[in-house]
Amino acid sequence: MTIPLPHSLRSDARDNRERILAVARTTFAEEGLDVAMREIARRAEVGPATLYRHFPAKEALVTEAFREQMTACTAIVDEGLADPDPWRGFRMVIEAVCEMQARDRGFTAAFVSAFPRAIDFAADREQALGKVAELARRAKAVGELRPDFVLDDLIMVLMANGGIRTTSPATAVTASRRFAALLIQGMRSGPGVPPLPPPVRLPPAVVS
């Protein structure tokens, strides 16, 4: 859900909006999406009424705060699809997305959450997931990705990677890279690889 800006928006209103977005990006990146809207307003030094005037619902604030990250995520998947080696492209996507998550907890929480009224965000997410599914299909076709991999496994990967807690952002990235490498080894096809348990459909969490 995108909030259109009138051309006549006063400079102080624009400043308030940009300050709210800057605080939201930093806060969501460091603490996830559970931070209350009133706390965002307090840190941005605006009143709750000002916050809700610009962003009537939390999903509107989250969607706008992570618009650039969604664009970057889509570019990562496009780069993977463009690689003539689909297994290499698939590995790159897993590694890059896990690292993005380690640097910004909020974005991946937003990515796997449900935003019933954020039509544009949902459409971008579904497009990105569709491209990952195509990349996975190609990697399976060349015999590199295990045939029982399903798209919900990627959501499970993001949920697990999001559980990494460290003392510094740099350590989080290092731990996430190792986690991604372990996962990729487990996703690779090969003789004698036992089948996985049945897949589980993981419904998105609804952000309030």
C-alpha positions in Angstrom: 0.0 0.0 0.0 1.7 3.2 -1.2 0.7 6.5 0.3 0.7 9.1 -2.5 2.3 12.5 -1.6 0.5 15.6 -2.7 2.6 18.1 -4.6 1.7 20.8 -2.1 3.0 18.8 0.9 4.8 21.4 3.2 8.5 21.1 3.8 8.0 20.4 7.5 5.6 17.6 6.6 8.1 16.2 4.2 10.8 16.4 6.8 8.6 14.6 9.3 7.8 11.8 6.8 11.5 11.3 5.9 12.5 11.3 9.6 9.8 8.7 10.4 11.0 6.5 7.5 14.7 6.9 8.5 13.9 5.9 12.1 11.7 3.0 10.9 14.4 1.6 8.6 17.0 1.7 11.4 14.7 0.3 14.1 13.2 -2.5 12.0 16.7 -3.5 10.7 18.0 -3.8 14.3 15.0 -5.0 16.2 12.6 -6.6 13.7 9.0 -5.6 13.0 7.6 -5.9 16.6 8.5 -2.3 17.6 5.3 -0.4 18.3 4.2 2.5 16.1 4.2 4.8 19.1 7.8 3.9 19.8 8.7 4.7 16.2 6.9 8.1 16.6 8.8 8.7 19.9 12.2 8.0 18.3 11.3 10.1 15.3 10.3 12.9 17.7 6.8 13.3 16.2 3.4 12.8 17.7 1.5 9.6 17.1 -1.1 11.6 15.1 1.6 12.8 12.8 2.9 9.3 12.3 -0.6 7.9 11.5 -1.3 10.9 9.2 1.5 9.8 7.0 1.2 6.0 7.5 -2.3 5.0 8.6 -1.3 1.4 9.3 1.9 -0.3 10.2 2.0 -2.3 7.0 2.1 1.0 5.1 5.1 2.1 7.0 6.9 -1.3 6.6 6.1 -1.4 2.9 7.5 2.1 2.3 10.5 1.6 4.6 11.6 -1.5 2.7 10.8 -0.5 -0.9 14.6 -0.2 -1.8 15.4 -3.5 -0.2 12.6 -5.2 -2.2 14.1 -3.8 -5.3 17.6 -5.1 -4.3 16.1 -8.5 -3.5 14.5 -8.7 -6.9 17.8 -7.7 -8.6 19.6 -10.5 -6.7 17.1 -13.1 -8.0 17.4 -11.6 -11.6 21.2 -12.0 -11.4 20.8 -15.6 -10.3 18.5 -16.3 -13.2 20.9 -14.7 -15.7 23.7 -17.0 -14.7 24.2 -19.7 -17.4 24.9 -22.1 -14.5 21.6 -22.5 -12.7 23.1 -24.2 -9.7 25.7 -21.4 -9.3 22.9 -18.9 -9.7 20.8 -20.6 -7.1 23.7 -20.8 -4.6 24.3 -17.1 -5.1 20.7 -16.2 -4.4 20.7 -18.2 -1.1 24.0 -16.7 0.0 23.0 -13.1 -0.9 19.5 -13.2 0.6 20.8 -14.7 3.8 23.5 -12.0 4.1 20.9 -9.3 3.4 18.8 -10.7 6.2 21.8 -10.8 8.6 22.3 -7.1 7.9 18.6 -6.2 8.1 16.4 -8.3 10.2 13.3 -6.2 9.4 13.3 -6.8 5.6 13.1 -10.5 5.7 10.5 -10.4 8.5 8.5 -8.1 6.1 9.1 -10.4 3.2 7.7 -13.5 4.9 4.8 -11.6 6.5 1.3 -11.0 5.2 0.2 -7.5 4.3 -3.4 -7.9 3.2 -3.8 -4.3 1.9 -0.2 -3.8 0.6 -1.0 -5.0 -2.9 2.1 -3.7 -4.5 4.5 -5.2 -1.9 2.7 -8.6 -2.2 2.9 -8.5 -5.9 6.7 -7.8 -5.8 7.2 -10.6 -3.3 5.2 -13.1 -5.4 7.2 -12.1 -8.5 10.5 -12.6 -6.7 9.4 -16.0 -5.4 8.2 -17.0 -8.8 11.7 -16.3 -10.2 13.3 -18.3 -7.4 11.0 -21.2 -8.3 12.1 -21.0 -11.9 15.7 -20.9 -10.9 15.1 -23.9 -8.7 13.5 -25.8 -11.6 16.5 -25.1 -13.8 18.9 -26.3 -11.0 16.9 -29.5 -10.6 16.9 -30.0 -14.4 20.7 -30.1 -14.5 20.8 -32.5 -11.6 22.4 -30.2 -9.0 19.5 -29.2 -6.8 17.8 -32.1 -4.9 14.5 -32.9 -6.5 12.4 -32.7 -3.3 13.3 -29.0 -2.7 10.1 -26.9 -2.6 9.7 -23.1 -2.4 8.5 -23.2 1.2 12.0 -24.5 2.1 13.3 -21.1 1.2 10.8 -19.5 3.6 12.0 -22.0 6.3 15.6 -21.0 5.5 14.8 -17.4 6.1 13.0 -18.1 9.3 16.0 -20.1 10.6 18.6 -17.6 9.4 16.6 -14.9 11.2 17.1 -16.7 14.5 20.8 -16.1 14.5 21.7 -13.7 17.4 25.2 -12.4 17.8 27.0 -9.5 19.6 27.7 -7.5 16.4 26.4 -7.0 12.8 29.8 -8.3 11.5 29.5 -11.5 13.5 25.9 -11.9 12.3 27.0 -11.8 8.7 29.9 -14.2 9.3 27.5 -16.7 11.0 24.9 -16.3 8.3 27.5 -17.1 5.6 28.4 -20.3 7.4 24.7 -21.2 7.8 24.1 -20.6 4.1 27.0 -22.8 3.2 25.7 -25.6 5.4 22.3 -25.3 3.9 23.5 -25.3 0.3 25.4 -28.5 1.0 22.2 -30.0 2.2 20.3 -28.8 -0.8 22.6 -30.4 -3.3 21.5 -33.5 -5.2 23.7 -36.6 -5.4 23.8 -40.4 -5.3 22.7 -41.9 -2.0 21.1 -38.7 -0.6 18.2 -39.7 1.5 14.8 -38.0 0.8 13.6 -35.2 3.0 10.6 -35.5 5.3 7.3 -34.2 3.8 7.3 -30.4 3.1 5.3 -28.1 5.4 3.3 -25.2 4.2 4.4 -22.2 6.2 1.7 -19.5 6.3 2.9 -15.9 6.6 2.6 -14.0 9.8 0.1 -11.1 9.7 1.7 -7.8 10.8 -0.5 -5.6 12.9 
